[in-house]
């Protein structure tokens, strides 16, 4: 039996208004996916996807909630499964552009997943310019976190264009566990939890050591407060706007090496630049503003087998949006990230969040939280090109949910040398998300220019007297 983890359950018992779905949007070369009459070859694509579903955890399963006393919800095989319910077509207007495609993806996202069926869908959107076909994959967050979602998405594709389509293996649903089986499983789980608790009580020194290792992470999350900006004023709504930013992974790696950081640091520095331009465009002072972003840390390396479910810790990273120089922002972020990576990372919903009541209280408090300005997630994607029914997958962009009072979130992934970013924004509170996206693009361009330019005069941070050395790299670009 596979019960939901505390993190999985939190995504189910969270804000019921919001669809806590994750996924990806992408673009396929549609040359071989459309027949002579202009119709998308949906049956051929369904056949290919269905043949790979055994590689995607929970793809033919639903959530089953036992009655009280029989334990937490668990995954069980669906009584029936029809691939046509999950792989569908949504035609666009002929020669539709990216804006129309993203609007269509949002329209599809607003359709709630049928809880009586496995909680995932793949939509194909033919009609894009240049003969491309859009694809939109969504799955409920209880099925997977970012790492597991990338693994699931990749499993649906081939590594070569001429891979033979395997036959779908036979599938017969297993019966739902009996009351006796559920009762026994729940009793064993409770016994193991009690044993762990008693072991902790018998080893107070070990508990203290573990507490000391994780305390810095808890302290950075709950002790310090985030600055007030228009990004966090009240509960967000139900509608979203998406913006895409295309980057180059090799160039980002070169930038990272040149500034003593990582690719993730480059992403964070570019996001800080986008936030700076967004707030300036809104007429908000930035000064020495330092925003707080939660960056998930995958804990899947601690498990064997395929990544599945949610295994995520967190790291709070300061984003110096008040710093006008992209190179200085990057070095500041790289230093802060390196320091924070030394600390152990507890799971997001560990400890008291194993209790359902605590999770529901957290859901009520999220719209009023004062500790974070936004979520940013960066998940490595497939290093080489992928194909679906012989059609090349040209680009992939991840999609994350936003919740509480955080009107803007950012998801990043790599794919075949690309470094692609998706900004997910609340439509009412952040309808100007393209201003943010333009700022991210500009920051990446300026960081790339720094690779070929000699150091220039340093720009002093606010409050630093003339002649005082900051220890940070010089920057020769004007503030903007």
C-alpha positions in Angstrom: 0.0 0.0 0.0 1.2 3.5 -0.8 -0.2 6.0 1.6 0.0 9.7 1.0 3.0 11.4 2.7 2.5 14.4 4.8 3.5 16.6 1.9 1.2 14.8 -0.5 -1.7 15.2 2.0 -1.0 18.9 2.4 -1.5 19.4 -1.3 -4.9 17.7 -1.0 -6.1 19.4 2.2 -4.8 22.9 1.3 -6.8 25.8 -0.1 -9.7 24.0 -1.8 -10.4 27.1 -4.0 -7.1 26.7 -5.8 -6.1 24.0 -8.3 -2.7 22.7 -6.9 -1.7 21.3 -10.2 1.9 21.2 -11.6 3.0 20.4 -15.1 4.7 21.6 -18.2 3.9 23.3 -21.5 5.9 22.7 -24.6 6.1 22.9 -28.4 6.4 20.0 -30.8 7.3 20.0 -34.5 3.9 19.1 -35.9 5.0 18.0 -39.3 4.3 14.3 -38.6 1.5 14.8 -36.1 -1.1 16.2 -38.5 -2.7 14.2 -41.3 -3.4 15.3 -44.9 -6.7 16.8 -43.9 -5.1 19.0 -41.2 -6.4 16.8 -38.3 -4.2 16.0 -35.3 -3.3 12.3 -35.2 -4.7 11.9 -31.7 -5.2 8.1 -31.8 -1.6 7.4 -32.8 -0.4 9.7 -30.0 -2.7 8.0 -27.4 -1.3 4.7 -28.4 2.3 5.8 -27.8 1.5 7.5 -24.5 -0.6 4.5 -23.2 2.3 2.2 -23.9 4.5 4.1 -21.4 2.1 4.6 -18.6 3.6 1.8 -16.6 6.6 4.2 -16.2 4.5 7.0 -14.6 3.6 6.4 -11.0 -0.1 6.7 -10.2 -1.1 7.3 -13.8 -3.9 4.6 -13.5 -4.6 5.2 -9.9 -7.0 7.3 -7.8 -7.0 8.5 -4.2 -9.0 6.4 -1.8 -10.0 7.8 1.5 -10.6 5.0 4.1 -13.1 5.6 6.9 -11.8 6.9 10.2 -9.5 4.6 12.0 -8.1 3.0 8.8 -5.3 5.5 8.2 -4.5 8.2 5.7 -5.6 8.2 2.1 -3.8 5.9 -0.3 -3.4 5.2 -4.0 -5.5 2.4 -5.4 -6.0 1.3 -9.0 -8.9 2.9 -10.8 -11.8 0.5 -11.5 -11.6 1.5 -15.2 -9.2 3.5 -17.3 -9.7 5.1 -20.7 -6.7 6.9 -22.2 -9.1 9.2 -24.2 -10.2 10.8 -20.9 -6.6 11.9 -20.3 -5.0 12.6 -23.7 -7.1 15.1 -25.6 -7.0 17.8 -28.3 -7.8 21.5 -28.0 -7.4 23.1 -31.5 -6.3 26.7 -31.7 -7.1 29.2 -34.3 -5.0 28.8 -37.4 -1.5 30.4 -37.1 -2.1 31.2 -33.4 0.7 33.0 -31.6 2.3 32.4 -28.2 -0.1 34.7 -26.4 -3.1 32.7 -27.7 -1.5 29.5 -26.8 -0.8 30.6 -23.2 -4.4 31.9 -22.9 -5.7 28.5 -24.0 -3.4 26.7 -21.5 -4.9 28.9 -18.8 -8.4 28.1 -20.0 -7.6 24.4 -19.7 -6.0 24.8 -16.3 -9.2 26.3 -14.9 -11.0 23.1 -15.7 -10.8 21.0 -12.5 -9.5 17.5 -12.7 -12.1 14.8 -12.3 -11.3 13.4 -8.9 -13.0 10.1 -9.8 -10.3 9.5 -12.4 -6.5 9.5 -12.2 -5.4 13.1 -11.6 -3.6 14.0 -14.8 -4.2 15.2 -18.4 -2.2 15.9 -21.6 -3.7 18.4 -24.0 -2.4 18.9 -27.6 -3.0 22.2 -29.1 -2.5 22.2 -32.9 -2.7 25.4 -35.0 0.4 27.3 -33.9 2.5 29.2 -36.4 5.4 27.5 -38.1 3.6 24.2 -38.0 4.2 23.6 -34.3 1.8 21.8 -31.9 1.5 23.0 -28.3 1.4 20.4 -25.5 0.1 21.0 -22.0 0.7 18.4 -19.3 -0.9 18.8 -15.9 -1.1 16.6 -12.8 -2.2 17.1 -9.3 0.6 18.0 -6.9 -0.2 14.9 -4.8 1.1 12.7 -7.7 4.5 14.3 -7.9 6.8 17.2 -7.0 8.9 19.0 -9.6 11.5 16.3 -9.8 9.0 13.5 -10.1 6.9 15.5 -12.6 9.9 15.9 -14.9 10.6 12.2 -14.7 7.0 11.5 -15.5 6.9 13.9 -18.4 10.2 12.5 -19.9 8.9 8.9 -19.6 6.2 9.7 -22.2 8.8 10.5 -24.9 11.4 8.7 -26.9 15.1 9.4 -27.1 15.2 9.0 -30.9 12.9 9.9 -33.7 12.7 6.4 -35.1 12.0 4.5 -31.9 9.5 1.7 -32.5 6.2 2.2 -30.7 6.0 -0.5 -28.1 2.7 -2.4 -27.6 0.8 -1.3 -24.4 1.3 -4.1 -21.8 -2.0 -5.5 -20.5 -3.3 -3.9 -17.3 -5.8 -5.3 -14.8 -6.8 -3.1 -11.9 -5.9 -4.5 -8.4 -8.8 -4.6 -5.9 -9.1 -2.0 -3.2 -7.6 -3.2 0.0 -10.0 -4.8 2.5 -10.9 -3.3 5.8 -8.8 -5.9 7.5 -5.8 -5.1 5.3 -6.2 -1.3 5.9 -6.5 -1.8 9.6 -3.4 -4.0 9.8 -1.4 -1.6 7.6 -2.4 1.4 9.7 -1.5 -0.5 13.0 1.9 -1.3 11.7 2.5 2.3 10.6 1.4 3.6 13.9 3.7 1.1 15.7 6.7 2.3 13.6 5.9 5.9 14.4 5.7 5.1 18.1 8.9 3.2 17.9 10.7 6.2 16.2 9.2 8.5 18.9 10.4 6.3 21.7 13.8 5.9 20.1 14.1 9.7 20.1 13.1 10.0 23.7 15.7 7.4 24.6 18.4 9.3 22.7 17.9 12.9 23.8 21.4 13.8 22.7 20.7 12.6 19.2 17.4 14.5 19.1 19.4 17.6 20.2 22.0 17.1 17.4 19.3 16.7 14.8 17.5 19.8 16.1 20.7 21.8 15.9 21.3 20.7 12.3 17.8 21.8 11.2 17.4 24.9 13.4 19.1 27.3 11.0 16.7 26.3 8.2 13.7 26.8 10.5 15.1 30.1 11.8 15.6 31.5 8.3 12.0 30.5 7.4 10.0 31.7 10.4 12.1 34.3 12.4 12.7 36.8 9.6 9.9 38.7 7.9 9.6 39.6 4.2 9.3 43.2 3.2 5.9 44.5 2.2 5.3 45.0 -1.5 2.4 44.9 -3.9 3.3 41.2 -4.6 1.9 40.1 -1.3 -1.2 42.2 -0.5 -4.0 39.9 0.3 -5.3 36.5 -0.9 -4.7 35.8 -4.6 -7.6 35.0 -7.0 -8.3 32.0 -9.2 -7.1 33.2 -12.6 -3.5 33.2 -13.9 -1.3 34.8 -16.5 1.8 33.1 -17.9 5.0 34.5 -19.3 7.9 32.6 -20.9 11.6 33.5 -20.8 14.0 31.5 -23.0 17.6 31.1 -22.0 20.7 29.2 -22.9 22.1 26.6 -20.3 25.7 26.8 -21.6 25.7 30.5 -21.4 24.2 30.4 -17.9 26.9 27.9 -16.8 29.6 30.2 -18.2 28.1 33.1 -16.2 28.0 31.1 -13.1 31.6 30.0 -13.3 32.7 33.5 -14.0 31.0 34.8 -10.9 31.7 31.9 -8.5 28.1 30.7 -8.4 25.8 28.1 -9.8 23.2 28.1 -12.6 20.6 28.4 -9.9 22.3 31.5 -8.6 22.2 33.0 -12.1 18.4 32.3 -12.3 17.9 33.9 -8.9 19.9 37.0 -9.9 17.9 37.3 -13.1 14.6 37.0 -11.2 15.8 39.7 -8.8 16.4 41.9 -11.8 12.9 41.2 -13.1 11.4 42.0 -9.7 13.3 45.2 -9.5 11.9 46.4 -12.9 8.4 45.3 -12.0 8.3 47.2 -8.7 9.9 50.3 -10.3 7.3 50.2 -13.1 4.6 50.2 -10.4 6.1 53.2 -8.8 7.3 51.4 -5.6 10.6 52.4 -4.0 13.3 49.7 -4.2 16.2 51.4 -2.4 18.0 48.7 -0.6 15.1 46.3 -0.9 15.9 42.6 -0.3 13.0 40.2 -1.0 12.7 36.7 0.3 12.2 33.7 -2.0 11.6 30.1 -1.0 13.6 27.7 -3.2 12.6 24.1 -2.9 15.4 21.5 -2.3 14.7 18.0 -3.6 15.2 15.2 -1.1 14.7 12.4 -3.6 18.4 11.5 -3.5 17.7 10.0 -0.1 15.3 7.5 -1.8 16.0 4.6 -4.1 14.0 3.9 -7.2 12.0 6.3 -9.4 11.2 9.7 -7.9 7.5 9.9 -7.0 5.3 11.8 -4.7 6.6 14.9 -2.8 10.0 14.9 -1.1 10.9 18.6 -0.7 12.8 20.7 1.7 13.2 24.4 1.5 15.9 27.2 1.4 15.1 30.8 1.9 17.3 33.0 -0.4 17.4 36.8 -0.2 17.0 38.6 -3.5 18.6 42.0 -3.5 16.1 43.8 -5.8 17.5 47.1 -4.7 20.9 46.4 -6.2 21.0 47.9 -9.7 24.0 45.9 -11.0 23.3 42.4 -12.2 26.8 41.2 -11.6 26.8 42.4 -8.0 23.3 40.8 -7.5 24.7 37.5 -8.7 27.7 37.6 -6.4 25.6 38.5 -3.4 23.1 35.7 -4.1 25.9 33.2 -4.7 27.5 34.0 -1.4 24.2 33.7 0.5 23.2 30.5 -1.3 26.5 28.8 -0.6 26.2 29.7 3.1 22.6 28.4 3.3 23.5 25.1 1.6 25.6 24.2 4.6 22.5 23.7 6.7 20.3 20.6 6.8 17.0 20.9 5.1 13.9 19.4 6.8 10.9 18.5 4.8 8.4 21.3 4.2 5.6 19.4 5.9 7.7 17.5 8.5 7.2 17.6 12.2 3.9 19.1 13.4 2.6 19.2 9.8 2.1 15.5 9.9 -1.1 16.4 11.7 -4.0 17.2 9.4 -5.3 19.9 11.7 -1.9 21.7 11.5 -2.0 21.6 7.7 -5.5 23.1 7.7 -4.4 25.9 10.1 -1.4 26.5 7.8 -3.8 26.8 4.8 -5.8 29.4 6.7 -2.7 31.4 7.6 -1.1 31.4 4.1 -3.1 34.3 2.7 -1.8 36.4 5.7 1.8 35.1 5.9 4.6 37.7 6.2 7.7 35.5 5.7 7.9 35.0 1.9 7.5 37.1 -1.1 7.5 34.3 -3.7 8.4 30.7 -4.6 11.1 29.9 -7.2 11.8 26.3 -8.3 14.5 25.1 -10.6 14.4 21.4 -11.7 17.0 19.9 -14.1 15.3 18.5 -17.2 16.3 16.0 -19.9 19.8 16.8 -21.2 19.1 15.6 -24.8 16.2 16.0 -27.2 13.0 14.0 -26.9 10.5 12.8 -29.5 6.8 11.9 -29.4 5.6 9.6 -32.2 8.6 10.7 -34.2 8.0 14.4 -33.7 10.8 16.4 -32.0 10.0 18.2 -28.7 11.3 21.7 -29.4 10.9 23.4 -26.1 9.7 22.7 -22.5 8.6 25.1 -19.8 7.5 24.1 -16.3 4.4 25.3 -14.6 3.9 25.6 -10.8 0.9 26.5 -8.6 0.9 29.7 -6.6 -1.0 30.1 -3.4 -1.6 32.2 -0.3 -0.8 35.8 -0.8 2.1 35.3 -3.3 0.9 36.7 -6.6 4.0 35.6 -8.6 5.9 32.4 -8.8 8.7 31.2 -11.1 9.5 27.7 -12.4 12.7 26.9 -14.3 13.9 23.8 -16.1 16.6 22.8 -18.5 16.1 20.9 -21.7 18.6 19.9 -24.4 20.8 23.0 -23.8 17.9 25.3 -23.1 17.2 27.1 -19.8 13.5 28.0 -19.8 11.6 30.0 -17.3 7.9 30.3 -16.7 6.4 33.1 -14.6 3.0 32.2 -13.2 1.1 35.3 -11.9 -2.3 36.1 -10.4 -4.2 37.8 -13.2 -5.8 40.4 -11.0 -2.8 41.3 -8.9 0.0 40.8 -11.4 -1.5 41.4 -14.9 1.8 43.2 -15.7 3.8 40.0 -15.5 5.4 40.7 -18.9 7.2 43.6 -17.3 8.8 41.1 -14.9 9.6 38.8 -17.8 11.3 41.6 -19.8 13.3 42.5 -16.7 14.5 38.8 -16.4 15.5 38.8 -20.1 17.4 42.0 -19.7 19.2 40.8 -16.6 20.3 37.6 -18.4 21.5 39.6 -21.4 23.5 42.0 -19.2 25.1 39.1 -17.3 26.0 37.5 -20.6 27.7 40.7 -21.7 29.8 40.7 -18.6 31.6 37.7 -19.9 33.3 39.7 -22.6 33.7 43.0 -20.8 36.6 44.1 -18.6 35.7 45.2 -15.1 34.6 48.8 -14.7 34.2 51.1 -11.8 32.2 49.7 -8.9 28.8 51.1 -8.0 28.6 51.6 -4.2 25.7 50.1 -2.4 23.3 52.5 -0.6 24.9 53.9 2.5 28.5 52.9 1.7 30.9 55.9 1.9 33.1 56.8 -1.1 36.4 54.9 -1.1 35.1 52.1 1.1 35.6 48.7 -0.6 32.7 46.4 -0.7 34.5 43.2 -1.7 32.0 42.6 -4.5 32.7 42.7 -8.3 32.7 45.9 -10.2 29.8 46.6 -12.5 29.8 49.0 -15.5 26.2 48.9 -16.5 23.9 51.9 -15.5 21.1 51.3 -13.1 17.6 50.9 -14.6 
